[in-house]
Amino acid sequence: MEITIIKEAEQNAEKINFSKQTVKEILAQLSINPETVLVVRNKEVITEDEPLNDKDTLEILNVVSGG
């Protein structure tokens, strides 16, 4: 399946071929710690266990915390 990834930090879109099925698996493939990002599809935050579909576009947003 082909997934488009938009990384907030890099401000670019990248199409990747992906054979797995969940957000958690795609983050692992991209070497991204799931505790440091939010993943958005169709303007909705999705969980790590969310199944992905061919031609999905995912935004990967960095989580920022402070105090």
Buried (B, 14 or more C-beta within 10 A) or exposed (E): EEBEBBBEEEEEEEEEEBEBBBBBBBBBEBEBEBEEBBBBBEEEEBEBEBEBEEEBEBBBBEEEEEE
